[in-house]
Amino acid sequence: MNYSELMTTLQAWIFETIVQPAMFYLGLGEFVEDSFEGVEWFIFGVLQLIVLFVILRPLESLIPVQKIENRFARWNDFIYTALHRLGAFSILIFFVLDPLLDKLTAVLHFEGVNPLNLENMWPGFLTYPALLFFAYLVVLDFFDYWYHRAEHQFDWWWGLHSLHHSQRDMNLWSDNRNHLLDDFLRDVYMGVIAIVIGVQPGQYVMLVMASQMLQSLQHANIRVHFGKVGEYFLVSPRFHRTHHAIGIGHETKGKGTLGGHNFAVLFPIWDVMFGTAYFSKEFALTGIRDQLPAPEGCSREYGTGFWSQQWLGLKRMCGLQK
């Protein structure tokens, strides 16, 4: 039995033994077919967590940038990661978005607007599937760059996204430390882009997984960079740590001015092209300036647990938190 057959067998077993009976018991029979794809998300999520724990966690102990001062904060970040990687959040988004995106596609077809399928743009994509996969990754990353940059430009949006930057002990689990509303908006945005360029559901799962693994590496508390040349090709832990640096990571023209540097999610070329790259040789301390005590900051509170962080994010978005 090869890898593909093993994964299919495991997916079918989990679905038939656990998920399908539970769905019918809860009166959710109409979603049974869709939940089969949710099992695939769950399996890949478990594999991701195992790989991250086996590879990156030891590296954080061997070559850390800083000593983790707040271990509870790291554990709290793990809750975010498990919520996303094991499929709980993805399944919820799927149930909400799937019918909406289907209707959008149908409307576009009715109006004579077909998705910009990358497969049809160059015959070589059909000959080399890996090249098509990379092309999808590059296009999605381009649009992700602009989404990320927008999060740093508008007060209400930064109110949500600042939760991600408020981790003073950044670690391999910090990638998914986001406000759920912000994640929902991003999933809608990226889902629409994926449909427009012709990404299939199975391909999208693998694209998301590849991106997530690389982003976990970027956030890891490890003293790693990719060298003078490599730093321009793939976002490294050092390059992304600069994005999380106090001050320069979220300010452009001075103290208190929204902006920042190094918004690229995977490929630094976007920061280079659009003038937001900052290649530092230092491994900076992470956080937000207003978390610091006076006079540098105002000791602003961003929450210690999952629910307090979500609530304070909504208050910041509405301008209700001082």
Buried (B, 14 or more C-beta within 10 A) or exposed (E): EEEEEEBEEEBEEBBEEEBBEEBEEEEEEEBBEBBBBBBBBBBBBBBBBEEBEEBBBEBBEEEBBBEBEEEEBBEBBBBBBBBBBBBBBBBBBBBEBBEEBEEBBEEBEEEEEEBEEBBEEEEEBEEEEEEBBBBBBBBBBBBBBEBBBBBBEEEEBBBBBBBBBBBBBBBBBBBBBBBBEBBBBBBBBBBBBBBBBBBEEEBBBBBBBBBBBBBBBBBBBBBBBBEEEEBBEBBBBBBBBBBBBBBBBBBEEEEEEBBBBBBBBBBBBBBEEEEBBBBBEEBBBBBBBBBBEEEEBEEBBBBEEBEEBBEBBBEBBEEEBE
